[in-house]
Amino acid sequence: MIKPKYYEVPNYEVLFSTEKLHDYCVAVFVINEGEKLHKQLDRMSKLSLNADIVISDGGSTDGSTAEQALKAKGVNTLLVKQEAGKLGTQMRIAFSWAMERGYKGVVVIDGNNKDSVENIDDFIDCLEKGYDHVQGSRFIPGGKAINTPISRLAGLKLLHAPLIRWTSGFNYTDTTNGFRAYSRKLLLADNMAVFRDVFKSYEYHYYLAINAAKNGYKCVEIPVMRAYPKGKVPTKISPLKGNLSVIKTLVDTCMGKFDV
């Protein structure tokens, strides 16, 4: 692999890895997801996916990422973060490992059992057709948003999506959805510089969507489903401080803070 100009890879450990079986992998991001992860992997294992399943763990302590349990559910590789950082760090770990292993592209998905894993191969089909950034959307024909909290829906429709549409020039409809896919071409491009150490949290998702479109890469949205459980919504984002931080990060990204 010819490494890009900027290649800052977080410290991580490969706890286990088996033979590469496919041209693509699906990276599942987790931290203490418990039975939600196991239920999702059970669903994925029944699909005969055209992708190797890779777990990028942020440091789970709940036993959900025990090696034997994951292997029994069809997981190919377990990567564990060994330094500070949140989602962006886990993503860079998965991307760097996947590029060094020679995958043609990476599908990314949360490990909380909310997303339609049945659509994973649809993302791969788009990558095979030459798309570089494939965004899952609940809000285009064929997509479904189930029990989405009103506050999140309002924030997405009134602030998040309009800002990213305006900045990127692409008509995104579901910019908070982390169910996506990226081509090898995009991930290794110097004008994207996706491995820089500035990417540690949600700014990574925003940056990738915005700059993929701004830099002329082929972008597309495809329909997916995301289902929240009824009742109180489990979240790792605190109601006030966390949401304010998300808004600040979004504005910073749209203003070009993380551009090359």
N, C-alpha and C positions, 0 to 999 in steps of 0.2 A: 504493500500500500504506500502510495506517495502521500505523505502527510501534508495537510494544508499549512499555510504560512503561520497561522495562529493555532496552536494545538496544546491547550492547557487542560490536561485530564485530571479529574479529582482522584484522590487515593481511594482504592476499593479492593475488595478481595473476591476472588472467584471461589465460592464454597464448593460448587461442583459444576461440571459441564460434560455433556455427552456429545456424541457425534453430530456434526452439522448435517441436517437432512434436507433442508430446503434452501431456496435462493433468498427467501425473506424471513424475517423474524418478527414476532409481536412482543414488544416490551411492556410488561405489566408493572406499574409503579405502586408500591405498597409501603405502609408503615402501620403495624398493629391493626390489620384488617380482620383478623380472626376468621370466623366461619364464613364471612362474606367472601373472602378470597377463595376458600375451599369450594364454596358453591359455584363461584364463577369458573374455577378451573374444571370442575365437574362438567359444566355446560360446554366449555371449550373442548374438553377431551372427547366429547361425543360427535364433534363436527368434522373430523379428519381435515383439519386446517392445512392450507398450503404454506405454513409458516412454523418455525421453531418457537416454542414458548420460552421467553426469558423473563425472569423476575429481577427487577432492580429494587432492592430493599433499602429503605432509609434508616434501618436500624431497629427492626421489630423486636420486641421483648415478650410477646404474648404466645410464643410457640407456634404461630401460624406458618412460619417458614422453615419448619423442621425438614431436614434433607429428605428423609425417607417418605414423608407425607407428600412432598412436592413431586418427587420422582414417580410416586404411585399415581399421581394425577397428570402425568405427561409433561412435566416441566423439563426442559432441556438444560437450562443453566440458571444458577442463582448467583447474582452479583450483590455484594453488600457494601454500602458506603462506609468509608473509614475516616471521614472528616466532616466538618460542619457544612451546613447547606441544606436546602430543602428540595423541592421538586426539580428545579433547574439543575441541581447537582446530580440527582438521580438520573435525569434525562441525559446529561452529558456522559455519564458513566456508561449507560446503555448504548448510546450512539457510538462512542469511541470503541467499545468492545465489538459492536456489530460491524463497524467499518473494518477493523483489524481482522475480523474473521471472514470478511469478504462478502457480506450480504449485499444484495442489490438495493435494498430499502428496508425501512423499519416502520411497522404499524405501532402506534402508542395508545395505551388504554389504562385507565385507573383500575385498581384491583378491588373495588368496593361493590362489585356485582350490580351496578346500576345500568351498565351499557349493553347494547345489543351485540353480543359477541358473534352472533350469527352473521354480522356484516363484515367481519374481519377480511374474508376473502374478496369482498367488494373493493376494499381499499387496495388490496394487492392487484386486482384486475386493473385498477386505475394506474398504478405504478407501472404495470406492464405495458399500458397504452402510452406511456411517456409523460404522465403527470408527475410533478415534483412535490407538490404540497396538496394533500387531499384532506379536506376538512369535513368531519361529520356534522350534519345539521339535523336538528329536530324540527325545523321550521320550513322545510321545503317539501314538495309533494312526496309522500311516502315516508316521511319522518314522523315521529311521535314524541311528544313531551308529556309524561305521565306524573302527576302530583308535583309538578315543579313549584317550589315555594314562590308566592306572589312577589316577595321582596327581590328574589333573584331574577325573576322574569322581568320585573320592572327595571332593575339595574341593567340587565342585558339589552332590553329593547330601547331604553331611553338614553343610555350613556355608553355602554361598552361597545355594542355593535356599531352605532353611528360613528364613534371616534375612530375605530379601526377601519371602517369603510372609507371614511374621509382621508385618513392618513395613507392607506394602502392603495386606494383606487380600485379595489376589488369589492364586489357586492356580497360580502360575507353576511350571513344571517344568524350564525350561532358561534360567536367568538369566545364564549366561555367554555365551550365543549372541548375537552381534552382528548377526544377520540379522533385521531388523525393518522396521517402517514406521510413519510418523507423519503424522497429518492436519495440514492447514494450521491448522485450528481450534486444535489443541493447541499447535503451535509458536508461534503468535502470542498465546497466552493470557497475560494478566498474572499469573494465579495459578500459572502454571508458570514464567514468567520464564526461559526456556531460553537466552537470549542473554547472560546474565551472565558476566563474565570469570572467575568462580571455576571454571568448567568447562574444564579443560585436559586431562584424562586419562580413566581408566576410570570415575571417579565420575559422569560424564555418563550412561553407559548405566544405572547403578544408579538414579540420581536419576529419570531419565525413566520407568523401569518402576515404581518405587515411587510417585511422585507423580502419574502418570497415573491410577493406580487410586485413590489416596487422595483425589484431587480430583474423582472421579466421572466421568472420561472413559471411553468405551467401550473396553474392553480384550479381547483375544482371543489365544489361541495357535493356530497352524496348524502342521501337520507339515512338516518339512524334513529334508534329509539334510546331514550334515557328515562328510567323510571325511578323516582324517589319513593321510599316507603311512606306509608300513611303515618300521620302523627308528627312528633317532633323530628326535625331533620338532623341526622348526625352530620357534623361538620368539624373540620380542624381549623376553621377560620372564626376567630372571636367576633361577636356581633358588632362591636364599635371599633376597637383598635384594629382588628383584622381587616374589616371592610374598608376603613379609611386608608390602610396601607395598600390594599388592592387598588383603590382609586388613584392614589399617588403614583403607584408603579405603572398603572395604565397610562396616566398622563405623561409621566417621564418617558415611557417608551414611545408614545406617539410624538413627543417633541424631539425624538432622535437621540436621547441620552445614551442608548446602547448601540448606535450605529457605528460601523467601522470607521 
